[in-house]
Amino acid sequence: MSATQENQANRIKRVNLSIRQVVWKEFEGLVPGRRKSAIVTKLIENEIERIKEAKWREELALSFHDMAKDEEYRKESVEWDALDAEEWPE
């Protein structure tokens, strides 16, 4: 990542969020004023990574499912199984 891209990625964007009042009151009582943004940012980053991984796993599972239905692929796979096992100690 170039310095310009990194600078743009770290810029602060002000947003207006709607949060249930009971949640905000508890959050406000637990987290000091200057830490709220950092904590919310970290929570969102973690959720983004979780969503990306879930999508990746779903795409991977669909690919394996598609390959399992492909007769030509299954034939090639059986050939590779024998080759893969040749050089491995038992």
C-alpha positions as CSV (number, residue, x, y, z in Angstrom):
1,M,0.0,0.0,0.0
2,S,1.4,3.4,-1.0
3,A,1.7,6.2,1.5
4,T,-1.2,8.0,-0.2
5,Q,-3.4,5.0,0.0
6,E,-2.5,4.4,3.6
7,N,-3.2,8.0,4.5
8,Q,-6.6,7.8,2.8
9,A,-7.4,4.5,4.5
10,N,-6.7,6.1,7.9
11,R,-8.7,9.2,7.4
12,I,-11.5,9.7,9.8
13,K,-15.1,9.7,8.5
14,R,-17.8,11.1,10.7
15,V,-21.0,9.1,10.6
16,N,-24.4,9.4,12.2
17,L,-25.5,6.0,13.6
18,S,-28.8,4.9,15.2
19,I,-28.3,2.8,18.2
20,R,-30.9,1.5,20.6
21,Q,-30.9,3.8,23.6
22,V,-30.5,1.0,26.2
23,V,-27.4,-0.2,24.3
24,W,-25.9,3.3,24.1
25,K,-26.5,4.0,27.8
26,E,-24.7,0.8,28.8
27,F,-21.8,1.5,26.4
28,E,-21.5,5.1,27.6
29,G,-21.3,3.9,31.2
30,L,-18.6,1.4,30.5
31,V,-16.4,3.2,28.0
32,P,-14.6,6.5,28.6
33,G,-15.5,9.4,26.2
34,R,-12.4,9.4,24.1
35,R,-12.4,5.6,23.5
36,K,-15.9,5.2,22.1
37,S,-14.9,5.8,18.4
38,A,-11.9,3.5,18.6
39,I,-14.0,0.7,20.1
40,V,-16.8,1.1,17.6
41,T,-14.2,1.1,14.7
42,K,-12.6,-2.1,16.0
43,L,-16.0,-3.8,16.4
44,I,-16.9,-2.8,12.8
45,E,-13.5,-4.0,11.5
46,N,-14.0,-7.3,13.2
47,E,-17.5,-7.7,11.8
48,I,-16.2,-6.9,8.3
49,E,-13.6,-9.6,8.6
50,R,-16.2,-12.1,9.9
51,I,-18.5,-11.3,7.0
52,K,-15.7,-11.6,4.4
53,E,-14.6,-14.9,5.8
54,A,-18.2,-16.2,5.8
55,K,-18.6,-15.2,2.2
56,W,-15.2,-16.8,1.3
57,R,-16.2,-20.1,3.0
58,E,-19.6,-20.1,1.3
59,E,-17.9,-19.5,-2.1
60,L,-15.4,-22.3,-1.4
61,A,-18.1,-24.7,-0.3
62,L,-20.1,-23.9,-3.5
63,S,-17.0,-24.5,-5.6
64,F,-16.4,-27.9,-4.0
65,H,-20.0,-28.8,-4.5
66,D,-19.8,-27.8,-8.2
67,M,-16.6,-29.8,-8.6
68,A,-18.2,-32.9,-7.0
69,K,-21.0,-32.8,-9.6
70,D,-18.5,-32.5,-12.5
71,E,-17.8,-36.1,-13.8
72,E,-14.6,-35.0,-15.6
73,Y,-13.2,-33.4,-12.5
74,R,-14.0,-36.5,-10.4
75,K,-12.1,-38.7,-12.9
76,E,-9.1,-36.4,-12.8
77,S,-9.3,-36.2,-9.0
78,V,-9.0,-40.0,-8.7
79,E,-5.9,-40.0,-10.9
80,W,-4.3,-37.3,-8.7
81,D,-5.1,-39.2,-5.5
82,A,-2.9,-42.0,-6.6
83,L,-0.1,-39.6,-7.5
84,D,-0.4,-37.7,-4.3
85,A,0.0,-40.8,-2.1
86,E,3.1,-42.2,-3.9
87,E,5.8,-40.2,-2.2
88,W,4.3,-39.8,1.3
89,P,5.5,-42.0,4.1
90,E,2.8,-44.1,5.8
